Amino acid sequence: MKQTLEPIRLEERIHSLDVLRGFSLLGILLINMISFHSPFSYYNPYEWWQYDDATVYMWLDIFVQASFYPIFAMMFGYGMVIMQDRLNEKGFSFYKISVRRLIVLLVFGIIHAFLIWYGDILITYATMGLILLLFLRLSGPLLMGLGAILYLLPQLFFGGLIMLATLFDSESLADYIDIVGLQQSSEIYANGSFWEITMQRIADWSLNNGPGEFFLYLFMILPLMMIGAGAAKLRWLQKANSQRKKWIIILSICFPIAVAVKLLPFLIMPSISIQYIQDMIGGPLLGIAYIAIIVLLMSYGPVVKVLKPLASAGRMSITIYLTQSIIGTLIFYNYGLGLYGQVSMAKGTLLAIAIYVIQVIIAEIWLSKFKYGPVEKFWRFLTYGRQKNERSGDHEIHNI
């Protein structure tokens, strides 16, 4: 009898995985919002923002910056293993389907990066996901260990090189401000036509996504996905309730070290080397601490119900991520409300929180009526080439 790819039942979902995806979207929006309303790529944030805005940026820099995309990356890897197990159990070709899914995700990312917002992560996740497929036959411990080594050794090496360079040339972050790029970016996003803004988007995307950056992603994003995939093979989230001691130890180690490292730019002169160590070492450690907090909270039954709205956001993560960019750019770019450069850090942060809360509410309502988010439904159609009834009921797990 031929197997069919039926949606996974709601009670079979890993709710902590959905919650972690949804939670990561809040942190990602808080940081992306800065780039929506100001030329973040071109200035030194430690000197750009003043007074209350500087205080707001400090809290974001310590507790949000570089700590939420690692959660997203690890959950991406975790989701791929779940999908691998399910497709293999049904007798389908996991690699064939996954390649199609990731290619579609890559197309979504290209459209997003060049027509909506230059700070896209979908292109990176799709390309790193395709490479991750080569490692998924490894065991869980080997995946986690290899991922940790591929991440830590290069980061320590690059961090050491940058620190040595700083010793011989003690320039601050202020010396790296691109005045011309800053003025051009501000002028075009604030006053340019859609075509001019599109050309600026492409230029800004290219600034942060050249061959050198792709090489760095192999040691920044891919290892985090491998760690998540390894944890999935070991069923860390599924077994969390019986392994609370392990998660308490992870939290006790990662959180204090992460906060200490994230505080470095505010305790000593914020140089390029210090910022690199803050983001590349402190960021992922704090992300792991946040994962531990969520997992421990969800070991208590009542908390699962409280965090259910975050799970709904996690199930619609691609839809929410893309609509965040659409909303943000329509508020600030000239072809929208044209508020670029006119919003303070504090107001931008409050706006991000408000947008996220509204998105969570809409996700709850949407998923009470439909199986998938709209983009997730379209993604599924492009992957499988067939449509299914999308009225409420069971739903397929999303590999985001």
HUMO-V818341 format. One line per field, one symbol per residue. phi: phi as a letter, one per 30 degrees, with the letter a starting at -180 (. if undefined). psi: psi as a letter, one per 20 degrees, with the letter a starting at -180 (. if undefined). A space follows every 10 residues. Layout:
phi = ???
psi = ???
//
This chain:
phi = .ddcddddde dcdcdddddd ddddddddde ddedddcadd dcbdddcddb hddddddedd ddcbeiccdd dedddddddd dddedddddd icdddddddd eddddddedd dddccbadde cddddddddd deedcdddde eddddddddd dddddddddd ddddddddbd dddddcdcdd dddddddddd bddedddddd eddddddcbd edddddddcc cedddddddd ddddhdddce dcbdddddde dddddddddd dddedccbed dedddddedd cdedddeddd eddddddddc eededddeed dddddcdded eddedddddd dcdddcdicd iccddddddd ddddddeddd ddddddddcb dbdddddddd dddcibcbec deldbddccb
psi = ppqqnqqqqg iiqnhhgggh ggghhghghh ghhghhiqmh iirohiigpq chhhgghghg hgigpjihhh ggghhghghh hghggghhhi jroghgghgg ghgghggggg gggiifpikq ihgghgghhh hhhiiiiqrg hggggggggh ggghghgggg ghgghhhinm qrhhijpngg hggggggghh irrggghghh ggghghhjla hghgghhhjg gghghggggg hghilgghjh hikhgghggg ghggghgggg ghigiihrpn rggghggggh ghghghghgg gggggghiip ghhghhjghh hghhikhggg ghhggggghh ghrhicikjp jjprgghhgh gggggggggg ghggggiihq hqrghhgggg ghgijqqrpj rqbrqqqpm.
//
